[in-house]
Amino acid sequence: MPIPLAVALPAAAAGLSYLSARTGFSYDLTLLRGTVPAFYRNIRRERQDRCSTFYVLEQAATNKSSKDRTFILFEDKAWTFAQVYEIALKYGNWFKTKFSIKPKDVVAVDFQNSDHFLFICYGLWSIGAKPAFINYNLTDQALIHCVTTAQSVLLLVDPEVAANVNDAVREKLGDLRIELLTDELVAEVLATEPVRPPDSLRSGQLGRDIGILIYTSGTTGLPKAAIVSWSKLTLAGLFVTGWLGTKPSDIFYTCMPLYHSSATIMGMSHCLEAGCTFAVGKKFSTKTFWKEARQHNATMIQYVGETCRYLLAAPPQIDPVTGENLDKKHKVRLAFGNGLRPDIWDKFRERFGVESIAEFYGSTEGTLATWNHTRNEFASGAIGRVGFLYSAIAKWKTAIVELDLETDTPWRDPKTGLCRQVKSGSVGELLFTLSTADMQKEFQGYYNNSAATESKIIRDVFKKGDGYFRSGDLVSWDHEGRMYFHDRIGDTFRWKGENVATTEVSEAISLHPAVQEANVYGVQLPNHDGRAGCAALLLREGGPDDALLKSLAEFTRSKLPKYAVPIFLRIGEGITSAVTGTNKQQKHELRVQGVDPSLVGSDKLLWLKNGTYVPFEKSDWDRLSAGKVKL
């Protein structure tokens, strides 16, 4: 008997929906929607000698449908694509005439977030020059190192951070010209004729060539200048546009620092390629984040690191007139970023009424990234996600290999010398495939630092002659195509013969209602093998009284295996100082200080004894050092 059409169509739709959910087909389509146009346009731009992102701005600024659309919002100012383009031309000609900047010259830009930060970047691109984005918090040797590594011909400085460029820095930089972008100089720029520089100044650049130099955070040494190529700006910007379905009507808000790749690549380049509005905040603050998001009518917001945890910990903002809770009083439909921890993922989405989370995983110098856009709990906490079809691409371009925790390098078979992939669900180091024919095309590495570049490449992984980019991170794929982050290599430590993952311990402790943030690391102890667990804590309010310390001990022992329970706690300013400009936790300095009371300043040290945490004094350290205490 034939099935009525009214019954058959809904049944077929339900069947297709179920099949799509099981295979991840619809999600794969969003990945392909970003991937295919990105690669096509990247190839076309190189063939047309239009690799420079300057041409993307020029197209938007001269197209009738987009030229009068708002591109940049900063504080109470708004700039259309046409206006930004005109100011970029003025900056380009000003750089060329006043400082004789030539194509391929590098100009160090030491600026806080602002509209003029972006104008400077576009202006340098217009004449074929390259900006090196300097972390405006840097001082002394780190600042000198970044400027000289880039072989900068000019250092342009935001007057608000001029104190960092003191006489000692100027002396070390020698004859380098250093200019503060004062109001007088800005007026000089704006008075310059907006003449379009000829194409010859930008001609001949390939996709692999430098677009920007962006520095690593330098957690274990001086920062390294990562090469952000034209292809990376193009591919990332276009991929994110297609993957997220960004429309020209969208307004993307970020207050993450523009000197970092997240705000520049995933923010600015994404908005430029999408033809939408880029709203920039000067710096992150829980007091101004949602206020500015509402002010600019943002539909998308960006987070990095612990940003969302800080926002969750902040009290609700209340309308002073109506008394209304403003947590959900906004137009934001999506939060996009990296470093959102699983323990607060759904809490953030629910409290602030954000429809979806888009998490990515990658590094400034890396060759590829992983992506997870989700509206429900299925992929909460994952740093990447693929369906059945896209998993083939993932397996082709990535590998997760077994790690030797004694050496922090991939394990190699004693007979073959080759590495071994881990099974699904197991943890290992994430590697990204490099073309053996031309590795430099995919991985440009670090500017003027071939040794650091080479250290990120591992060869002869699965066969002789192959090459992979080392991520330095421990991850796992599960059976449903979700990738999870576990730890940075070097952060996982061994104690009592067991491997302890700091992120897992941190997430467990952070579930305690009194803990706002936890940074977990292993510390070396005199007369002991391995590293003992220590947790630097930021409490929500009040000090660590006896009841709270006992509660913390009982809570962690209920959540963690005995060997993973932190033996030491550090409470005070240590955790807040061990954070990068993009709200990512650092552990290096905390590990170096360890639990020696003479090295931790005014912070309180405690250790686990008789079922609770008690003060750890200098006398205890002396007994430990003398071998009179065995943990």
WOKA-V574746 format. One record per residue. RES is the residue in one small letter. OMEGA is omega in radians with two decimals (none if undefined). D_CENTER is the distance of its C-alpha to the mean C-alpha in Angstrom with 2 decimals. Layout:
RES & OMEGA & D_CENTER
RES & OMEGA & D_CENTER
This chain:
m & -3.11 & 59.26
p & 3.11 & 56.69
i & 3.13 & 53.66
p & -3.12 & 53.52
l & -3.12 & 50.79
a & 3.11 & 49.68
v & -3.05 & 48.96
a & -3.08 & 47.71
l & 3.09 & 44.94
p & 3.14 & 43.16
a & 3.12 & 43.62
a & 3.13 & 42.15
a & 3.12 & 39.19
a & 3.12 & 38.62
g & 3.11 & 38.93
l & 3.12 & 36.43
s & 3.13 & 33.97
y & -3.14 & 34.46
l & 3.13 & 34.09
s & -3.14 & 30.87
a & -3.11 & 29.44
r & -3.06 & 30.64
t & -3.08 & 29.37
g & -3.03 & 26.20
f & -3.10 & 27.85
s & 3.10 & 26.80
y & 3.08 & 23.13
d & 3.13 & 23.54
l & 3.10 & 25.04
t & 3.09 & 21.92
l & 3.12 & 20.01
l & 3.11 & 22.96
r & 3.07 & 23.14
g & -3.01 & 19.85
t & -3.00 & 20.49
v & 3.12 & 24.09
p & -3.11 & 24.01
a & -3.13 & 20.91
f & -3.14 & 22.72
y & -3.10 & 26.00
r & 3.11 & 24.99
n & 3.11 & 23.16
i & -3.10 & 26.42
r & -3.13 & 28.57
r & 3.13 & 26.87
e & 3.14 & 27.39
r & -3.12 & 30.99
q & -3.12 & 31.63
d & -3.14 & 30.27
r & -3.11 & 27.75
c & -3.07 & 24.41
s & 3.11 & 23.43
t & 3.06 & 21.30
f & -3.09 & 24.03
y & 3.09 & 26.23
v & 3.07 & 24.02
l & -3.11 & 24.37
e & -3.14 & 28.04
q & -3.14 & 28.72
a & -3.08 & 27.30
a & -3.10 & 29.23
t & 3.12 & 32.48
n & -3.07 & 32.52
k & -3.05 & 34.89
s & -3.04 & 32.84
s & -2.96 & 29.63
k & -3.12 & 30.70
d & 3.09 & 31.50
r & 3.13 & 28.48
t & 3.12 & 26.16
f & -3.06 & 23.03
i & 2.99 & 21.63
l & 3.07 & 22.13
f & -3.06 & 21.74
e & -3.11 & 23.70
d & -3.09 & 27.10
k & 3.12 & 26.95
a & -3.10 & 26.58
w & 3.09 & 26.65
t & 3.08 & 27.66
f & -3.12 & 26.63
a & -3.14 & 30.03
q & 3.11 & 29.66
v & 3.13 & 26.26
y & -3.13 & 27.82
e & 3.13 & 30.88
i & 3.08 & 29.07
a & 3.10 & 26.99
l & 3.11 & 30.38
k & 3.11 & 31.70
y & -3.14 & 28.90
g & 3.14 & 29.35
n & 3.08 & 33.08
w & 3.10 & 32.73
f & -3.06 & 30.58
k & -3.06 & 33.12
t & -3.06 & 36.24
k & -3.05 & 35.39
f & -3.14 & 33.38
s & 3.10 & 34.50
i & -3.08 & 30.97
k & 3.06 & 31.42
p & 3.14 & 29.48
k & 3.01 & 26.85
d & 3.10 & 27.03
v & 3.09 & 23.80
v & 3.11 & 23.50
a & -3.08 & 21.25
v & -3.08 & 19.87
d & -2.95 & 19.44
f & 2.88 & 18.75
q & 3.10 & 17.48
n & 3.07 & 16.37
s & 3.05 & 19.53
d & -3.10 & 21.33
h & 3.01 & 22.75
f & -3.12 & 19.44
l & 3.11 & 19.16
f & 3.13 & 22.90
i & 3.13 & 22.75
c & -3.14 & 20.20
y & 3.12 & 22.42
g & 3.10 & 25.49
l & 3.11 & 24.58
w & -3.08 & 23.84
s & -3.13 & 27.23
i & 3.07 & 29.08
g & 3.11 & 27.16
a & -3.04 & 25.43
k & 3.04 & 21.81
p & 2.95 & 19.58
a & -3.05 & 17.72
f & -3.10 & 15.17
i & 3.03 & 15.95
n & -3.01 & 14.20
y & 3.07 & 17.06
n & -3.05 & 17.21
l & 3.08 & 18.43
t & 2.96 & 22.14
d & -2.97 & 24.85
q & -3.14 & 24.26
a & 3.11 & 20.47
l & 3.13 & 20.98
i & -3.12 & 23.99
h & -3.10 & 22.30
c & -3.12 & 19.49
v & -3.10 & 22.16
t & 3.12 & 24.64
t & -3.13 & 22.42
a & -3.06 & 21.73
q & -3.08 & 25.52
s & 3.06 & 25.14
v & -3.14 & 28.34
l & 3.01 & 27.43
l & 3.13 & 25.24
l & -2.95 & 24.86
v & 3.00 & 24.10
d & -3.13 & 23.49
p & -3.11 & 26.65
e & 3.11 & 24.79
v & -3.08 & 23.17
a & -3.12 & 26.29
a & 3.13 & 27.26
n & 3.13 & 24.60
v & -3.06 & 26.47
n & -3.09 & 29.63
d & -3.14 & 32.80
a & 3.11 & 31.71
v & -3.13 & 28.60
r & 3.13 & 30.84
e & -3.13 & 33.42
k & -3.14 & 31.08
l & 3.00 & 29.80
g & -3.04 & 33.46
d & -3.12 & 34.51
l & 3.12 & 31.10
r & -3.14 & 31.48
i & -3.10 & 29.43
e & 2.99 & 29.59
l & -3.14 & 28.60
l & -3.14 & 28.02
t & 3.09 & 30.71
d & 3.13 & 32.21
e & 3.12 & 35.02
l & 3.09 & 32.85
v & 3.10 & 31.04
a & 3.11 & 34.56
e & 3.10 & 35.47
v & -3.06 & 32.59
l & 3.08 & 33.52
a & -3.13 & 37.12
t & 3.12 & 36.31
e & 3.14 & 37.49
p & -3.14 & 34.83
v & -3.13 & 36.29
r & 3.09 & 34.25
p & -3.10 & 33.78
p & 3.13 & 35.33
d & -3.09 & 33.45
s & 3.13 & 34.70
l & -3.11 & 32.11
r & -3.01 & 29.28
s & 3.03 & 31.33
g & 3.14 & 30.85
q & 3.13 & 27.07
l & 3.14 & 25.66
g & -3.10 & 22.49
r & -3.06 & 21.35
d & -3.05 & 22.02
i & 2.93 & 19.74
g & -3.13 & 18.39
i & 2.89 & 16.18
l & 3.12 & 15.44
i & -2.97 & 12.02
y & 3.01 & 12.05
t & -3.07 & 10.42
s & 3.08 & 10.48
g & -3.09 & 13.91
t & -3.12 & 14.12
t & -3.13 & 17.21
g & 3.13 & 18.65
l & -3.14 & 18.40
p & 3.08 & 15.29
k & -3.10 & 15.53
a & 3.12 & 15.48
a & 3.13 & 13.55
i & 3.02 & 15.49
v & -3.03 & 13.96
s & 3.04 & 17.05
w & -3.13 & 18.82
s & 3.13 & 18.57
k & 3.09 & 14.78
l & -3.13 & 14.91
t & -3.05 & 17.80
l & -3.13 & 16.85
a & -3.11 & 13.41
g & -3.12 & 14.97
l & 3.13 & 18.08
f & -3.10 & 16.75
v & 3.11 & 14.66
t & -3.12 & 17.80
g & -3.10 & 20.06
w & -3.13 & 18.13
l & -3.09 & 17.68
g & -3.11 & 21.03
t & -3.12 & 19.96
k & 3.09 & 23.22
p & -3.13 & 24.39
s & -3.12 & 25.27
d & 3.05 & 21.73
i & -3.05 & 20.14
f & -3.11 & 16.36
y & 3.02 & 15.49
t & 2.96 & 12.53
c & 3.01 & 12.93
m & -3.05 & 9.46
p & 3.14 & 10.44
l & 3.09 & 11.35
y & -3.14 & 11.31
h & -3.04 & 7.56
s & -3.11 & 6.79
s & -3.12 & 5.01
a & -3.07 & 8.35
t & -3.07 & 10.41
i & -3.09 & 10.05
m & 3.11 & 9.28
g & -3.04 & 11.26
m & -3.10 & 13.97
s & 3.10 & 14.70
h & -3.12 & 14.68
c & 3.13 & 17.09
l & 3.14 & 19.19
e & -3.13 & 19.76
a & -3.10 & 20.54
g & -3.12 & 22.76
c & -3.05 & 21.55
t & -3.14 & 20.90
f & -3.14 & 17.85
a & -3.01 & 18.23
v & 3.01 & 16.59
g & -3.06 & 16.90
k & 3.09 & 17.54
k & -3.11 & 15.44
f & 3.00 & 14.39
s & 3.10 & 17.49
t & -3.12 & 18.73
k & -3.06 & 21.95
t & -3.03 & 20.82
f & -3.08 & 17.90
w & 3.09 & 20.32
k & 3.14 & 23.02
e & 3.10 & 21.17
a & 3.09 & 20.01
r & -3.13 & 23.74
q & -3.07 & 24.92
h & -3.11 & 23.14
n & -3.09 & 23.97
a & 3.03 & 20.40
t & 3.09 & 20.31
m & 3.06 & 16.53
i & 3.12 & 14.02
q & 3.05 & 10.26
y & 3.04 & 8.65
v & 3.06 & 5.69
g & -3.04 & 7.07
e & -3.13 & 10.79
t & -3.07 & 11.23
c & 3.10 & 13.39
r & 3.12 & 15.34
y & 3.13 & 16.28
l & 3.10 & 17.42
l & -3.10 & 19.39
a & -3.10 & 21.01
a & 3.11 & 22.17
p & 3.11 & 25.66
p & 3.04 & 26.33
q & -3.06 & 26.97
i & 3.08 & 30.63
d & -3.07 & 32.42
p & -3.10 & 34.96
v & -3.04 & 37.62
t & -3.07 & 37.51
g & -3.10 & 35.91
e & 3.02 & 33.63
n & -3.03 & 30.40
l & -3.08 & 27.68
d & -3.09 & 24.91
k & -3.13 & 25.54
k & -3.13 & 27.00
h & -3.14 & 24.54
k & -3.07 & 24.04
v & 3.08 & 20.50
r & -3.03 & 20.67
l & 3.00 & 17.05
a & -3.02 & 13.77
f & 3.11 & 10.75
g & 3.10 & 7.12
n & 3.12 & 5.51
g & 3.08 & 7.13
l & -3.05 & 10.42
r & -3.08 & 13.11
p & -3.04 & 16.30
d & 3.13 & 18.66
i & -3.07 & 17.66
w & -3.08 & 16.52
d & 3.10 & 20.06
k & 3.14 & 21.02
f & -3.10 & 18.46
r & -3.10 & 19.56
e & -3.10 & 23.17
r & -3.03 & 23.35
f & 3.06 & 21.86
g & 3.11 & 23.34
v & -3.02 & 20.29
e & -3.06 & 21.62
s & 3.09 & 18.67
i & 3.06 & 15.11
a & -3.10 & 12.92
e & 3.02 & 10.18
f & 3.07 & 8.49
y & 3.10 & 7.65
g & 3.10 & 7.20
s & -3.10 & 6.81
t & -3.09 & 7.86
e & -3.03 & 11.32
g & -3.07 & 11.53
t & -3.12 & 14.26
l & 3.09 & 13.34
a & 3.02 & 11.04
t & -2.92 & 12.34
w & 3.11 & 12.83
n & 3.09 & 14.50
h & -3.05 & 16.16
t & 3.11 & 18.72
r & -3.10 & 21.30
n & -3.05 & 22.90
e & -3.06 & 22.71
f & -3.08 & 23.11
a & 3.11 & 19.48
s & 3.09 & 18.14
g & -3.13 & 15.64
a & 3.11 & 15.13
i & 3.12 & 11.96
g & -3.09 & 14.28
r & 3.06 & 17.76
v & 3.02 & 20.64
g & -3.05 & 24.29
f & -3.09 & 27.36
l & -3.06 & 27.32
y & 3.13 & 23.71
s & 3.11 & 23.87
a & 3.10 & 26.05
i & 3.14 & 23.41
a & 3.14 & 20.87
k & 3.14 & 23.56
w & -3.03 & 24.34
k & -3.12 & 20.89
t & 3.02 & 19.56
a & 3.04 & 21.30
i & -3.02 & 20.92
v & 3.13 & 23.28
e & -3.09 & 25.06
l & 3.01 & 23.96
d & -3.05 & 26.47
l & 3.08 & 25.29
e & -3.10 & 27.92
t & -3.07 & 26.46
d & 3.08 & 22.77
t & 3.11 & 23.47
p & 3.12 & 24.31
w & 3.11 & 27.84
r & 3.11 & 30.54
d & -3.11 & 33.91
p & -3.11 & 36.65
k & -3.04 & 38.87
t & -3.07 & 36.69
g & -3.10 & 33.82
l & -3.13 & 31.42
c & -3.10 & 28.47
r & 3.09 & 28.65
q & 3.07 & 26.49
v & 3.09 & 26.15
k & 3.10 & 27.73
s & -3.13 & 26.04
g & 3.14 & 24.76
s & -3.05 & 24.63
v & 3.08 & 21.73
g & 3.13 & 20.93
e & 3.12 & 18.53
l & 3.08 & 16.70
l & 3.07 & 17.95
f & -3.09 & 17.67
t & 3.02 & 21.00
l & 3.11 & 21.91
s & 3.12 & 25.06
t & -3.12 & 27.83
a & -3.07 & 29.52
d & -3.09 & 26.85
m & -3.08 & 23.72
q & 3.14 & 22.80
k & -3.12 & 22.61
e & -3.07 & 19.63
f & -3.13 & 18.10
q & 3.04 & 18.61
g & -3.02 & 17.02
y & -3.09 & 17.32
y & 3.11 & 19.70
n & 3.13 & 22.95
n & -3.08 & 21.89
s & -3.13 & 23.48
a & 3.12 & 23.63
a & 3.10 & 19.88
t & -3.11 & 19.54
e & -3.11 & 22.29
s & 3.13 & 20.88
k & -3.13 & 18.05
i & 3.03 & 20.84
i & -3.07 & 23.14
r & 3.12 & 26.47
d & -3.08 & 29.34
v & 3.14 & 27.27
f & 3.04 & 29.53
k & -3.11 & 32.04
k & 3.07 & 33.10
g & 3.14 & 31.33
d & -3.12 & 28.16
g & 3.14 & 24.68
y & 3.01 & 21.20
f & 3.12 & 17.72
r & 3.13 & 16.83
s & -3.06 & 13.43
g & -3.10 & 14.51
d & 3.10 & 13.67
l & -3.09 & 16.44
v & 3.03 & 16.49
s & 2.95 & 19.41
w & 3.00 & 20.73
d & -3.05 & 23.30
h & -3.11 & 26.46
e & 3.01 & 25.21
g & 3.12 & 22.32
r & 3.10 & 19.46
m & -3.13 & 16.91
y & 3.07 & 15.92
f & 3.13 & 13.73
h & -3.11 & 16.12
d & 2.90 & 15.04
r & 3.03 & 13.91
i & -3.07 & 17.04
g & 3.08 & 18.94
d & 3.01 & 17.86
t & -3.11 & 20.40
f & -3.13 & 23.78
r & 3.10 & 27.43
w & -3.10 & 29.91
k & 3.10 & 33.46
g & -3.12 & 32.89
e & 3.08 & 30.05
n & -3.13 & 26.34
v & 3.12 & 24.25
a & -3.03 & 20.63
t & -3.11 & 18.96
t & -3.13 & 16.63
e & 3.10 & 19.80
v & -3.13 & 21.75
s & -3.14 & 19.20
e & 3.13 & 19.20
a & -3.13 & 22.99
i & -3.09 & 23.56
s & 3.09 & 21.34
l & 3.10 & 23.83
h & -3.05 & 26.49
p & -3.12 & 27.31
a & -3.05 & 27.47
v & 3.07 & 24.01
q & -3.08 & 21.16
e & 3.12 & 18.61
a & 3.06 & 19.12
n & -3.00 & 17.62
v & -3.12 & 19.67
y & 3.12 & 20.57
g & -3.13 & 23.72
v & 3.08 & 26.21
q & 3.14 & 29.11
l & 3.08 & 32.53
p & 3.04 & 35.85
n & 3.11 & 38.17
h & 3.05 & 35.72
d & 3.11 & 34.02
g & 3.13 & 30.38
r & 3.10 & 28.05
a & -3.13 & 28.64
g & 3.07 & 26.06
c & 3.12 & 25.09
a & 3.00 & 23.13
a & -3.01 & 22.13
l & 2.93 & 22.62
l & -3.10 & 22.21
l & -3.11 & 25.11
r & 3.11 & 25.46
e & 3.07 & 28.73
g & -3.13 & 31.64
g & -3.10 & 32.19
p & 3.12 & 32.47
d & -3.04 & 36.12
d & -3.11 & 38.07
a & 3.14 & 37.67
l & -3.12 & 33.87
l & 3.10 & 33.70
k & 3.12 & 36.03
s & 3.11 & 34.07
l & 3.13 & 30.81
a & -3.12 & 32.74
e & -3.10 & 34.33
f & -3.11 & 31.19
t & 3.13 & 29.14
r & 3.11 & 32.22
s & -3.06 & 32.55
k & -2.98 & 28.98
l & 2.99 & 28.57
p & -3.01 & 30.87
k & -3.08 & 32.85
y & -3.09 & 31.18
a & 3.13 & 27.66
v & -3.12 & 28.83
p & 3.09 & 27.58
i & -3.09 & 30.62
f & 2.97 & 29.23
l & 3.03 & 27.57
r & -3.06 & 26.31
i & -3.12 & 26.47
g & -3.05 & 25.90
e & -3.03 & 23.56
g & -3.08 & 21.95
i & -3.12 & 19.05
t & 3.11 & 18.21
s & -3.11 & 18.37
a & -3.13 & 16.10
v & 3.11 & 12.84
t & 3.10 & 10.45
g & 3.11 & 10.40
t & 3.03 & 7.15
n & 3.04 & 9.12
k & -3.12 & 8.10
q & 3.01 & 11.49
q & -3.12 & 13.22
k & -2.97 & 16.41
h & -3.08 & 18.01
e & 3.10 & 20.10
l & 3.11 & 21.07
r & -3.12 & 22.29
v & 3.14 & 24.22
q & 3.09 & 25.93
g & 3.14 & 26.71
v & 3.02 & 29.47
d & -3.07 & 31.83
p & -3.11 & 32.93
s & -3.06 & 33.53
l & -2.99 & 29.86
v & 3.09 & 28.16
g & -3.10 & 29.69
s & 3.13 & 30.71
d & 3.09 & 28.59
k & 3.04 & 30.73
l & 3.09 & 30.85
l & 3.07 & 32.39
w & -3.03 & 33.37
l & 3.12 & 34.65
k & 3.06 & 38.43
n & 3.02 & 40.93
g & 3.09 & 38.55
t & 3.07 & 36.74
y & -3.13 & 34.60
v & -3.13 & 36.76
p & 3.08 & 36.24
f & -3.02 & 35.60
e & 3.10 & 37.70
k & 3.12 & 38.47
s & 3.09 & 41.60
d & 3.10 & 39.58
w & 3.13 & 37.42
d & 3.11 & 40.68
r & 3.10 & 42.17
l & -3.12 & 39.10
s & -3.13 & 39.33
a & 3.12 & 43.04
g & -3.10 & 42.57
k & 3.11 & 44.31
v & 3.11 & 41.52
k & -3.10 & 40.33
l & none & 37.39
